[in-house]
Amino acid sequence: MANNAYQKFYRQFTKKVLDKIVSPQVLGDTQALENTIKEQNAKQLPICYVIQDNSTSNKVLIDNETEKRGLHSAFSTLRLKDHQEDDSFLVLEASKTNASAYYPDKLIRLVEYLLKHPEEDILFVPVTILWGRAPENEDSWYKALMADAWTKPTGIKQALNITLYGRENYIEFHQAISLRVLINSALEVAPNFAPAHYVVKQLNQSFNQYKEAILGPDISDRRNVINTLLISDVIKEAVLTESIHKKISVQHAEDLAKKYLDEIVSDFSYSTLRFAEIALTKLWTQLYDGIQVHNFEVVRELAKDYEIVYTPCHRSHIDYLLLSYVIYKRGLMVPHIAAGINLNMPVVGQLMRGAGAYFIRRSFSGNALYTAVFKEYVHSLLSRNTPLEYFVEGGRSRTGLLLPAKKGMLAMTIQSHLRGNSKPIAFIPTYFGYEKLIEGSSYIKELGGQKKQAESLFGLLKSIQKIEKVFGMVHVNFGEPVFLKEILEKNHVPEHVSSEEELPDPVKLTVNEVANDILKNINKAAVINPVNLIATILLNAPTHALAERDVLLRLEQFRNLLKYHVYDERIQITALSNHEIIQYAIKLKQVEFIEHDNERWLKVCNQQEALLKYFSNNILHTLILPALIAHILTAQSEPQIKKISKDELFNAALQQYPELQKMYFLKWQADEISVEIKHILDYFVTEKLIQIDNQTILIDQADDTLRLLKAFAHLYTMNSTH
């Protein structure tokens, strides 16, 4: 009794201390978990929180979070019909009183109870707690001491963790697991072992997957990475070949290889990451009204079982910073980023290396040694399950349309995987939706014919200082993953392919398919913001100006079309009203009101046409098929012709679709287009723009109706060639 009273007092004291100095950040989809737990509570199913290490402070933090969310208390009694435990924790490590035990005593009791009572079950909720998020083996002793890594902290280290990382504490409640399901699996998969053995093994494997997704793999310091790569068989062979072909000494060739590695290899540092987080949080607050993130939970789930390769579109220099920031703030390890060698500048280059950037030359042509060195470094990253990021377009788009893929990094990734990697690869297409570009002024000059300026972050920072810091919202939408294994199997690529100079044809086919799928899936994750809509409507008008009432009407029409003919379920459409959309674009100084014929009109601001064209192009793929149909309907050679047969329209659309699909990376295959055309025609009928009489389409000739139909058609005529 006295011992229980002491434990209660100690927990309450610890709770008061932690409340003052610890501000935990809860990661993951907590709402989904809360719903699951509340549903199970309603069914009287006991809840047990699983942790790897026995730490009172960690237990108190978990109890605090369950209390805040109105969930089953972690310190409350775990009650079954004919059995109970003092609390609702399960600690996987052996207890001090029974250190020789293979499995926790509590788990053995719970398993034995469920074996005797097959009608009952217990819901296990694994919980990860991290103090700081430094990968292991950092080269600074105090980082290794303070930040969470892969080993259990000592009592002293835990006290330091609480003191030094109280404001950088992370908790993640993972997907609930049925103990009954685990026991049944154990009896089926490992009948010769005690079920507790299987349960502990599965839970520990899950915890290791959770940790790797958040912390990343164990890493060594940069010097060791370079030295290890230099003695790899691939680079040693490349060095020897270089010395023979260039008629230089082996030492000279090795020095060249080392020089290349020094140019390429990242210098990942947790302290740099923390500095970047603080600096970027301040920068985003100054620049943007907010950052909206969509569909991230899919990535979180995949990170446990897949090698993640982020493949975003490339719109701005901000992309580099934004994606890593979003990933880090949501509890996953930031990727190693392939950055252009032009960004490897004094100070900036080192900061980028510290945040996970590795540098790549624009061309490898004619440099076999550099090619071998770079490929081997990428292979070393993939072999350690390090998340990667690169831009499949290569450079930034100046038009707002996706650029054709530059497939070099994709080919290296796939080739590395075929040499033998443990995890399957999931490519994560990612869409960035800006409402105003920091590089806007330079884009205008380049689109006006001036020579493209060399990319530099210094230039970016300079441009930030010069222009008014009103950039609206920025959206990051994670698209449908592209799974490499599925495409490899479809193309009958063997599981292992030796590293060759020339890729086999099935591998080349796979590279092309992966590239195309990534670009299509980026477009499927588009975010349609207020600026996209206003830009599309005003630039579609002959003088880039329209009466306010017409703008409101067309906003309604375009939004209705986008909602009726949904391009993809991941598409996000602004929730602002039509009036709010207009006011929003005015606030961003992209459009303005003018008086014309005693009526209020909306027009594009001076020198904004090129940039608004950029934002219109961002979403053009979602509208181009309806625009094509409207174009065919209205492009009659004689004004008096008011009808067209369905067959004629379908044939004309099918004839022109392949070019549009290639240009805009559209999602539909040729055999799927007929269904989409029918859907678009149904919408035009609903909006009373056309009528359909059996196999004939009748085009309404009323001025207002025809004007709206021609507004859709004009989108096609303006953009059918670029």
Secondary structure, 3 states (H helix, E strand, C coil): CHHHHHHHHHHHHHHHHHHHHCCEEEECCHHHHHHHHHHHHHCCCCEEEEECCCCHHHHHHHHHHHHHCCCCCCCCCEECCCCEECCCEEECCCCHHHCCCCCCHHHHHHHHHHHHCCCCCCEEEEEEEEECCCCCCCCCHHHHHHCCCCCCCCHHHHHHHHHHHCCCEEEEECCCEEHHHHHHHHHHHCCCCCHHHHHHHHHHHHHHHHHHHHHCCCCCCHHHHHHHHHCCHHHHHHHHHHHHHHCCCHHHHHHHHHHHHHHHCCCCCHHHHHHHHHHHHHHHHHHCCEEEEECCHHHHHHCCCCEEEEEECCCCCHHHHHHHHHHHHCCCCCCEEEEEHHHCCCCHHHHHHHCCEEEECCCCCCCHHHHHHHHHHHHHHHHCCCCEECCCCCCCCCCCCCCCCCCHHHHHHHHHHHHHCCCCEEEEEEEEEECCCCCHHHHHHHHCCCCCCCCCHHHHHHHHHHCCCCCCEEEEEECCCEEHHHHHHHCCCCCCCCCCCCCCHHHHHHHHHHHHHHHHHHHHCCEECHHHHHHHHHHCCCCCEEEHHHHHHHHHHHHHHHHHCCCCCCCEECCCCHHHHHHHHHHCCCEEEEEECCEEEEEECCCCHHHHHHHHHHCHHHHHHHHHHHHHHHCCCCCCCCEEEHHHHHHHHHHHHHHHHHHHCCCCCHHHHHHHHHHHHHHHHHCCCEEEECCEEEECCCHHHHHHHHHHHHHHHHHCCC
